[in-house]
Amino acid sequence: MWEESSGEAEIYTFSLMRKSATGPYAIGYVTLKEGPSLLTNFVDCDMDGLKIGQKVKVVFSQPTAPRCRSLRRCEVAHARRNIQSGHPAQAGIQ
C-alpha cells in the first residue's frame, strides 16, 4: 500500500564518485522520516560538504530514480508519492 511521505530524510551513508564521464556525482542511502530507506542520487549540492546524518528532502523529477536535495542549500520542495503512476520518489539534496 502506498502512503504519502513528508519527503524529509537523513543521509545514512553515501559514496562520492569524483571521476566519471559526466563529472562528479554522489549516491547513497537515506532514511525517510517515516522509517523506510531508499537509494538515491544527491543533486544541487556541494558534494564535498555531504555528511552522514545531514538532513535532505526528496524531490520529484524525471527520470524516475530517487534524488535528494540538501536542506541547507536549496529551497525545500514539497514531496508527494504519485500513487497512480507507481514511479519511485526522486530525492534531491542541497
N, C-alpha and C positions, 0 to 999 in steps of 0.2 A: 504494500500500500504506500503510495506517495504522500508525503506530508510537506507542508510549506516550511521553509527554513529561513531563519533570520539572515543567513549568509555570513554571520560572524564566525571567525575561525582563528586558530592559533597554529603557528608553524611547529610541527612535531620534529621533522628532520628535512634536510634539503641537500642538494648537490649542485655546485656551480660548475658549468662547463665553459671554460674560458676560450677554448679553441674549437670552432666549428665553421662550416662553410657559410652559415648565416650569421655568425657573430656569437658573442657570449650569451648564455641563457641559463636559467636555473629551474630545476624541477624539485618536487618534494611532496611529502605528505603533510596535510593539515588536518586538524581535528575540529570539526564544527562544534559550535556552542551546544547544539542539541545532542552531541555524542558521536555520530559517525565520523570516520576518517575518509579522506579521498586523496588520490594522487593528482597533482596539479602542476601547471606551469606558473611561474611568477612573472608578472608583467608590470610595466610602468613603475619601475623601482630602481634604486641604487643597488645593483647586485652585490657589491662589496659590503653593503650595510645590512644584509639579511642576518637575522639572529633566530635561533631556536627560542620559541616562546613569544615571538613577535606576533602582534595582532594583525590579521588580514581580513579582507572582505571578498566574498565570492562575487564575481561579475559575470554576466551572461553576454556572449557574443558568438559569432561564427568563427571557426568551425566549432564542433561540439565538445572539444576537450576542455576540462575544467581549467580555469585560470584564477589566480589570486592577486589582489592588489593590496599593497600595504596601507594601513590606516594612517600612517604618518605623512605620506607624501601625496596622496590623492584624495579627491572628494569621495566620500563614502557613497557607494551606489546601492540602490535597493536590490536585493536578490530574492528571486522567487523561482521555484521549480515550475516548469511547464508540464503539467500532468498529462495533457493530451499529446504532446509531441514525443514524450519519452526520452528527450535529449538530456544528458547529464548536465549538471551545473558547470559553468565556466567561472573560474575564480581568478581574481587579479590582485596583486599586492602593490603597495606603494612604499 
